[in-house]
Amino acid sequence: MYISIVDTKRNKGYGSSLMECIYEIAKDRGIDLIELDYWFENSVAKDFYKKQNFIKYREFVYKQL
């Protein structure tokens, strides 16, 4: 059985606490927009950032030749 360290730390509030620190640092520095990205298939990240009230405003597509 494989359990990653990430799995054992999920749903404990660490990510939300970290994001709150990031928001405060940004506000203190006059930053009013935080932009991030994650892999399309990473549903855990998608759900987390949605819960943090991030909104999607663009998409990237690519074609490998």
C-alpha positions as CSV (number, residue, x, y, z in Angstrom):
1,M,0.0,0.0,0.0
2,Y,1.3,3.4,-1.0
3,I,0.5,6.6,1.0
4,S,2.2,9.8,0.1
5,I,3.0,12.5,2.6
6,V,0.6,14.7,0.7
7,D,-2.2,12.3,1.3
8,T,-1.6,12.3,5.0
9,K,-1.6,16.1,5.2
10,R,-4.8,16.6,3.2
11,N,-7.9,18.1,4.8
12,K,-6.1,19.4,7.8
13,G,-6.3,23.1,6.9
14,Y,-2.6,23.5,6.0
15,G,-3.3,24.7,2.5
16,S,-6.0,27.1,3.5
17,S,-3.7,28.6,6.2
18,L,-0.9,29.0,3.7
19,M,-3.2,30.7,1.3
20,E,-4.3,33.1,4.1
21,C,-0.7,34.0,4.7
22,I,-0.2,34.6,1.0
23,Y,-3.3,36.9,0.9
24,E,-2.0,38.9,3.8
25,I,1.5,39.3,2.2
26,A,-0.1,40.4,-1.1
27,K,-2.4,42.9,0.6
28,D,0.5,44.4,2.6
29,R,2.5,44.9,-0.6
30,G,-0.4,46.4,-2.5
31,I,-1.0,43.3,-4.7
32,D,-4.6,43.0,-5.7
33,L,-4.5,39.9,-8.0
34,I,-3.1,36.5,-7.4
35,E,-2.7,34.3,-10.5
36,L,-1.8,30.6,-10.4
37,D,-2.0,27.5,-12.5
38,Y,-2.2,23.8,-12.1
39,W,-2.4,20.8,-14.3
40,F,-5.7,20.4,-16.0
41,E,-6.3,16.9,-14.7
42,N,-5.5,17.8,-11.1
43,S,-9.0,17.8,-9.7
44,V,-7.8,18.1,-6.1
45,A,-6.1,21.5,-6.9
46,K,-9.1,22.6,-9.0
47,D,-11.5,21.9,-6.1
48,F,-9.1,23.5,-3.5
49,Y,-8.8,26.8,-5.5
50,K,-12.5,26.8,-6.2
51,K,-13.1,26.6,-2.5
52,Q,-10.7,29.5,-2.1
53,N,-12.9,31.5,-4.5
54,F,-10.5,31.6,-7.4
55,I,-12.2,32.0,-10.7
56,K,-11.2,30.7,-14.1
57,Y,-10.6,33.6,-16.6
58,R,-8.5,31.9,-19.3
59,E,-7.4,28.6,-20.6
60,F,-4.2,27.4,-22.2
61,V,-4.2,24.8,-24.9
62,Y,-1.2,23.3,-26.7
63,K,-0.4,20.9,-29.5
64,Q,2.7,18.8,-29.5
65,L,4.2,18.3,-32.9
